[in-house]
Amino acid sequence: MATVELRFSALPEHVRTARLVAAAVARRAGVDEAVLDEVRLAVGEACTRAVGLHQMVGITAPVKVSLIEEEKQFSIEVGDEAPRSVPGDRASGAGSGDGEVEAEEDEMGLAVISGLVDDVEVSAGEHGGLIRMTWPTTPPAAVLP
């Protein structure tokens, strides 16, 4: 199992780099060329979401991306360190409407990812969240002498 790990400051300008690296590693791992645009878009959405969560909460830790090449599949994990609370846990007051808008944007991002990736797992807790996306790979064609 080969793994490439990428960590970047939670800044929007680094999302493009993460997309390019993910597409290059996916191509090398054997992900079908026709799916590479979906890989780029899904990674972009997941990284943009993680950056937004870090910025919203004021976390300075980097966003983590793991590109994992396994037998017959390629997975990408995008992790953030933004704690999630139980709904209704937040104190109400000025700005609570902003939280609702951010929650809707978060759900929209997850919906886009789910539409792009057949095999996606999302987990979140008090120590952050993780989105794991998986695509099938095809072994490289054998070169005949």
Backbone hydrogen bonds in HBPLUS format (Angstrom, degrees):
<---DONOR---> <-ACCEPTOR-->    atom                        ^
c    i                          cat <-CA-CA->   ^        H-A-AA   ^      H-
h    n   atom  resd res      DA  || num        DHA   H-A  angle D-A-AA Bond
n    s   type  num  typ     dist DA aas  dist angle  dist       angle   num
A0002-ALA N   A0069-GLU O   3.14 MM  67  5.11 137.8  2.32 141.7 147.0     1
A0069-GLU N   A0002-ALA O   2.74 MM  67  5.11 174.2  1.74 168.8 169.0     2
A0004-VAL N   A0067-LEU O   2.85 MM  63  5.03 157.7  1.90 142.5 150.0     3
A0067-LEU N   A0004-VAL O   2.76 MM  63  5.03 167.8  1.77 157.9 162.0     4
A0006-LEU N   A0065-VAL O   2.75 MM  59  5.01 160.5  1.78 158.0 162.7     5
A0065-VAL N   A0006-LEU O   2.75 MM  59  5.01 160.1  1.78 162.2 164.0     6
A0008-PHE N   A0063-VAL O   3.05 MM  55  5.44 154.8  2.11 146.2 154.2     7
A0063-VAL N   A0008-PHE O   2.84 MM  55  5.44 157.2  1.89 164.3 157.5     8
A0011-LEU N   A0009-SER O   2.60 MM   2  5.55 132.9  1.81 115.9  99.6     9
A0014-HIS N   A0011-LEU O   3.02 MM   3  5.81 164.9  2.05 126.5 131.1    10
A0015-VAL N   A0012-PRO O   3.13 MM   3  5.55 158.0  2.18 113.5 120.0    11
A0018-ALA N   A0014-HIS O   3.18 MM   4  6.54 158.1  2.23 150.1 155.8    12
A0019-ARG N   A0015-VAL O   2.97 MM   4  6.30 154.7  2.03 152.4 159.3    13
A0020-LEU N   A0016-ARG O   3.00 MM   4  6.30 161.6  2.04 152.6 156.8    14
A0021-VAL N   A0017-THR O   2.96 MM   4  6.17 165.5  1.98 156.1 159.8    15
A0022-ALA N   A0018-ALA O   2.94 MM   4  6.03 163.1  1.97 147.6 152.8    16
A0023-ALA N   A0019-ARG O   2.99 MM   4  6.20 161.5  2.02 150.8 155.3    17
A0024-ALA N   A0020-LEU O   3.05 MM   4  6.23 158.8  2.09 146.8 152.6    18
A0025-VAL N   A0021-VAL O   2.96 MM   4  6.17 165.1  1.98 157.0 160.6    19
A0026-ALA N   A0022-ALA O   2.86 MM   4  5.94 156.3  1.92 147.4 154.9    20
A0027-ARG N   A0023-ALA O   2.96 MM   4  6.07 158.7  2.01 145.8 151.0    21
A0028-ARG N   A0024-ALA O   3.12 MM   4  6.34 164.1  2.15 145.3 149.3    22
A0029-ALA N   A0025-VAL O   2.89 MM   4  6.06 141.4  2.04 142.8 153.9    23
A0031-VAL N   A0026-ALA O   3.03 MM   5  5.45 168.1  2.05 154.8 150.9    24
A0030-GLY N   A0027-ARG O   3.13 MM   3  5.36 150.4  2.22 103.9 112.8    25
A0138-THR N   A0030-GLY O   3.03 MM 108  5.28 161.2  2.07 130.9 133.5    26
A0035-VAL N   A0032-ASP O   2.93 MM   3  5.47 156.3  1.98 117.5 125.1    27
A0036-LEU N   A0033-GLU O   3.26 MM   3  5.35 153.7  2.33 103.2 110.7    28
A0038-GLU N   A0035-VAL O   2.95 MM   3  5.30 120.5  2.31 107.4 122.3    29
A0039-VAL N   A0035-VAL O   3.04 MM   4  6.42 150.9  2.13 150.9 160.1    30
A0040-ARG N   A0036-LEU O   2.95 MM   4  6.24 165.8  1.97 152.3 154.8    31
A0041-LEU N   A0037-ASP O   2.93 MM   4  6.16 166.7  1.95 150.5 154.1    32
A0042-ALA N   A0038-GLU O   2.86 MM   4  5.93 166.0  1.88 150.4 154.7    33
A0043-VAL N   A0039-VAL O   2.92 MM   4  6.05 166.4  1.94 155.7 159.5    34
A0044-GLY N   A0040-ARG O   2.90 MM   4  6.03 155.4  1.96 146.1 153.8    35
A0045-GLU N   A0041-LEU O   2.93 MM   4  6.19 157.8  1.98 150.3 155.5    36
A0046-ALA N   A0042-ALA O   2.94 MM   4  6.16 166.1  1.96 151.2 155.0    37
A0047-CYS N   A0043-VAL O   2.86 MM   4  5.94 164.1  1.88 152.2 156.7    38
A0048-THR N   A0044-GLY O   2.89 MM   4  5.91 158.0  1.94 144.9 151.8    39
A0049-ARG N   A0045-GLU O   2.94 MM   4  6.07 155.5  2.00 146.2 152.8    40
A0050-ALA N   A0046-ALA O   3.02 MM   4  6.26 159.1  2.06 144.0 149.4    41
A0051-VAL N   A0047-CYS O   2.86 MM   4  6.08 163.3  1.89 153.3 157.6    42
A0052-GLY N   A0048-THR O   2.95 MM   4  6.10 163.2  1.97 146.6 151.5    43
A0053-LEU N   A0049-ARG O   2.94 MM   4  6.20 156.5  2.00 150.9 157.3    44
A0054-HIS N   A0050-ALA O   2.96 MM   4  6.19 161.5  1.99 151.2 156.0    45
A0055-GLN N   A0051-VAL O   2.91 MM   4  6.13 165.7  1.93 156.4 160.3    46
A0056-MET N   A0052-GLY O   2.88 MM   4  5.95 155.2  1.94 146.7 153.8    47
A0057-VAL N   A0053-LEU O   3.17 MM   4  6.28 154.2  2.24 146.1 151.1    48
A0058-GLY N   A0054-HIS O   2.83 MM   4  5.78 126.6  2.11 140.5 155.6    49
A0059-ILE N   A0054-HIS O   2.86 MM   5  4.84 154.0  1.93 143.1 145.2    50
A0064-LYS N   A0079-GLY O   3.17 MM  15  5.08 168.8  2.19 145.1 147.1    51
A0079-GLY N   A0064-LYS O   2.76 MM  15  5.08 167.3  1.78 153.6 158.1    52
A0066-SER N   A0077-GLU O   2.82 MM  11  5.03 157.1  1.87 144.3 152.2    53
A0077-GLU N   A0066-SER O   2.83 MM  11  5.03 159.3  1.87 146.2 153.3    54
A0068-ILE N   A0075-SER O   2.72 MM   7  5.02 168.5  1.73 157.0 160.0    55
A0075-SER N   A0068-ILE O   2.83 MM   7  5.02 167.7  1.85 150.0 153.5    56
A0070-GLU N   A0073-GLN O   2.91 MM   3  5.32 160.8  1.95 163.2 166.8    57
A0073-GLN N   A0070-GLU O   3.36 MM   3  5.32 170.9  2.37 110.0 112.5    58
A0137-THR N   A0072-LYS O   3.22 MM  65  5.00 155.1  2.28 106.5 106.6    59
A0074-PHE N   A0135-TRP O   2.79 MM  61  5.30 159.1  1.83 160.2 166.9    60
A0135-TRP N   A0074-PHE O   2.83 MM  61  5.30 160.4  1.87 154.0 160.3    61
A0076-ILE N   A0133-MET O   2.80 MM  57  5.26 153.8  1.86 151.5 160.4    62
A0133-MET N   A0076-ILE O   2.85 MM  57  5.26 164.6  1.87 151.7 156.3    63
A0078-VAL N   A0131-ILE O   2.89 MM  53  5.26 157.7  1.94 147.9 154.4    64
A0131-ILE N   A0078-VAL O   2.96 MM  53  5.26 154.9  2.02 139.9 148.0    65
A0080-ASP N   A0129-GLY O   2.97 MM  49  5.33 160.6  2.01 144.2 148.4    66
A0129-GLY N   A0080-ASP O   3.18 MM  49  5.33 135.9  2.39 112.9 125.0    67
A0084-ARG N   A0125-GLY O   2.92 MM  41  5.24 155.1  1.99 124.2 131.3    68
A0089-ASP N   A0086-VAL O   2.91 MM   3  5.44 145.9  2.02 147.8 149.5    69
A0096-SER N   A0093-GLY O   3.09 MM   3  5.74 155.7  2.15 142.0 141.4    70
A0098-ASP N   A0095-GLY O   2.96 MM   3  5.15 129.1  2.22 101.8 115.3    71
A0100-GLU N   A0096-SER O   3.34 MM   4  6.72 144.6  2.48 139.0 147.5    72
A0101-VAL N   A0097-GLY O   3.15 MM   4  6.49 154.9  2.21 147.5 153.5    73
A0102-GLU N   A0098-ASP O   2.93 MM   4  6.19 162.5  1.96 153.1 157.9    74
A0103-ALA N   A0099-GLY O   2.91 MM   4  6.07 152.0  1.99 141.7 149.5    75
A0104-GLU N   A0100-GLU O   3.00 MM   4  6.25 151.0  2.09 143.8 151.2    76
A0105-GLU N   A0101-VAL O   2.96 MM   4  6.28 155.7  2.02 150.1 156.7    77
A0106-ASP N   A0102-GLU O   2.90 MM   4  6.10 153.2  1.97 146.1 153.7    78
A0107-GLU N   A0103-ALA O   2.96 MM   4  6.21 159.8  2.00 146.6 151.4    79
A0108-MET N   A0104-GLU O   2.94 MM   4  6.15 151.2  2.02 144.5 152.7    80
A0109-GLY N   A0105-GLU O   2.97 MM   4  6.23 158.2  2.01 148.9 153.9    81
A0110-LEU N   A0106-ASP O   3.05 MM   4  6.36 158.6  2.09 150.2 155.8    82
A0111-ALA N   A0107-GLU O   2.89 MM   4  6.10 148.0  1.99 143.1 152.4    83
A0112-VAL N   A0108-MET O   2.94 MM   4  6.25 154.1  2.01 150.8 157.2    84
A0113-ILE N   A0109-GLY O   3.05 MM   4  6.32 163.1  2.07 149.1 153.4    85
A0114-SER N   A0110-LEU O   2.91 MM   4  6.10 162.2  1.94 147.9 152.9    86
A0115-GLY N   A0111-ALA O   2.97 MM   4  6.16 141.1  2.12 141.1 151.5    87
A0115-GLY N   A0112-VAL O   3.12 MM   3  5.07 123.2  2.46  93.2 107.8    88
A0116-LEU N   A0112-VAL O   3.07 MM   4  6.36 132.3  2.31 142.5 155.2    89
A0116-LEU N   A0113-ILE O   3.04 MM   3  5.13 133.9  2.26  99.0 111.8    90
A0117-VAL N   A0113-ILE O   2.93 MM   4  6.04 148.0  2.03 156.8 165.5    91
A0134-THR N   A0119-ASP O   2.93 MM  15  5.38 154.9  2.00 159.7 165.3    92
A0121-GLU N   A0132-ARG O   2.84 MM  11  5.13 154.8  1.91 147.2 155.6    93
A0132-ARG N   A0121-GLU O   2.85 MM  11  5.13 165.9  1.87 153.6 158.5    94
A0123-SER N   A0130-LEU O   2.93 MM   7  5.32 161.8  1.96 155.8 161.3    95
A0130-LEU N   A0123-SER O   2.81 MM   7  5.32 156.1  1.87 151.2 153.4    96
A0125-GLY N   A0128-GLY O   2.88 MM   3  5.44 143.7  2.01 140.2 151.9    97
A0128-GLY N   A0125-GLY O   3.27 MM   3  5.44 170.7  2.28 111.1 113.3    98
